[in-house]
Amino acid sequence: MNKTRAAVIAALLMFFAIIGDGAVANATPTEQYPVDPAAQAASQVYPGPPLSAQARSAQRAAFVSVPSNYVYNVNLAPVARHDYCTSSPDSYFSADFRGPCARHDLCYDAADRAGTNYSACNSALRTDLITNCAYAYGGSGASYQTCVATADVYYAAVTVAHL
């Protein structure tokens, strides 16, 4: 599969990941169909009590970094894959994806040596990307959710590229 085709598939997956689950019916209350106060109260999202600085720090403690044995070198043989996230961005705004992508490259190297498939590597990539999304955005909110959707697109792209 060429890179253009993979990029188109990744873009479509991101599009559907972002808007696919967000279908919301909107209705304007009228005299005949007023807003039910109980339903309105139940529909409000309550994020919980504010977190202390210590709780936020503990929540953001996990971070997947670039392994010390990773060598950034796009010319390594036999496959030039040591370039973090290849043709995808190395971050999603504040979420640093270099560590997860570097570990994914190393996992592919190990899978090649062992003669195994890449499914475990791809699953670990998704988990590591989401870990760094939580580190950057605290594990909730719109920025976190779109970061996770981006992680899902990265996962889908590497999975589709190696079918």
C-alpha positions in Angstrom: 0.0 0.0 0.0 1.5 3.3 -0.9 1.8 6.2 1.5 -0.8 8.3 -0.3 -3.4 5.6 0.0 -2.5 5.1 3.7 -2.8 8.8 4.3 -6.3 9.0 2.7 -7.4 6.0 4.8 -6.0 7.7 8.0 -7.7 11.0 7.2 -11.1 9.2 6.7 -10.7 7.3 9.9 -9.9 10.5 11.8 -12.9 12.2 10.2 -15.2 9.4 11.3 -13.6 9.1 14.7 -14.2 12.7 15.5 -17.8 13.1 14.1 -19.0 9.5 14.0 -19.9 9.1 17.6 -21.0 12.7 18.1 -24.5 12.5 16.6 -26.7 14.7 18.8 -30.4 15.5 18.2 -31.2 19.1 18.8 -34.7 20.3 19.3 -36.1 23.6 20.2 -38.5 23.6 23.2 -42.0 24.8 22.4 -45.1 25.5 24.5 -46.4 22.1 23.4 -43.1 20.3 24.1 -41.4 22.2 27.0 -38.0 21.2 28.4 -38.4 18.7 31.2 -36.3 20.2 34.1 -35.4 16.7 35.4 -34.1 15.6 32.0 -32.2 18.9 31.5 -30.5 18.4 34.9 -29.6 14.8 34.1 -28.1 15.8 30.8 -25.6 18.2 32.4 -22.1 16.7 32.6 -20.6 17.0 36.0 -16.8 16.7 35.9 -16.5 16.1 39.7 -14.8 18.2 42.3 -11.7 20.2 41.3 -8.5 18.3 41.6 -5.7 19.4 44.0 -2.3 20.1 42.5 -1.0 16.9 44.1 -3.9 14.8 42.5 -3.3 16.5 39.1 0.4 15.7 39.4 -0.2 12.1 40.2 -2.7 11.8 37.4 -0.2 13.2 34.9 2.7 11.1 36.2 2.7 8.5 33.5 4.7 9.5 30.4 6.1 7.3 27.6 9.5 8.7 26.7 11.9 7.9 23.9 14.0 4.8 25.0 17.7 5.4 25.6 18.6 2.7 23.1 16.6 4.4 20.3 18.7 5.9 17.5 17.0 8.5 15.2 18.4 7.5 11.8 16.1 7.3 8.7 18.9 5.5 6.8 19.2 2.4 9.0 19.1 -0.9 7.1 17.3 -3.0 6.3 14.2 -0.8 6.9 14.5 2.9 7.4 11.9 3.4 10.1 13.8 5.1 12.9 12.2 8.5 12.4 9.7 8.7 15.2 6.2 8.8 13.6 7.4 8.6 10.0 5.1 10.8 7.9 2.7 11.6 10.7 3.1 14.4 13.2 5.3 13.6 16.2 2.8 15.3 18.5 -0.9 16.2 18.9 -0.4 19.7 20.1 0.8 19.3 23.8 0.9 15.4 23.6 4.3 14.2 22.6 4.2 11.2 20.4 7.9 10.7 19.8 8.3 8.2 22.7 5.4 5.9 21.6 6.5 6.1 18.0 10.1 5.3 18.9 9.0 2.3 21.0 6.8 1.2 18.1 9.9 1.3 15.7 11.9 -0.8 18.2 9.0 -3.2 18.6 8.8 -3.6 14.8 12.6 -4.3 14.7 12.1 -7.0 17.4 9.2 -8.5 15.5 11.2 -8.6 12.3 14.0 -10.4 14.1 11.6 -12.9 15.7 9.6 -13.4 12.5 6.3 -12.4 14.2 3.5 -10.1 13.1 3.1 -6.5 14.3 -0.2 -6.7 16.1 1.2 -6.5 19.6 3.4 -3.6 18.5 0.4 -1.7 17.1 -1.7 -2.3 20.2 1.2 -1.1 22.4 1.5 2.0 20.2 -2.1 2.9 20.7 -1.8 2.4 24.5 1.3 4.5 24.7 -0.2 7.3 22.6 -3.2 7.4 24.9 -0.9 7.4 27.9 0.8 10.5 26.5 -2.6 12.1 25.7 -3.6 11.6 29.4 -0.3 13.1 30.5 -0.8 16.2 28.3 -4.5 16.7 28.9 -5.3 15.1 32.3 -7.4 12.3 31.0 -10.7 14.1 30.2 -12.1 16.9 28.2 -12.4 17.7 24.5 -8.7 18.0 24.0 -8.1 14.6 25.6 -10.9 13.0 23.5 -9.6 14.4 20.2 -6.1 13.3 21.2 -7.4 9.8 21.8 -9.2 9.9 18.4 -5.9 10.9 16.8 -4.2 7.9 18.6 -6.9 5.7 17.1 -6.1 7.0 13.7 -2.4 6.3 14.1 -3.3 2.8 15.3 -5.6 2.2 12.3 -3.0 3.6 9.9 -0.2 1.3 11.1 -2.6 -1.7 11.2 -4.0 -1.1 7.7 -0.5 -0.5 6.3 0.6 -4.0 7.4 -2.4 -6.1 6.6 
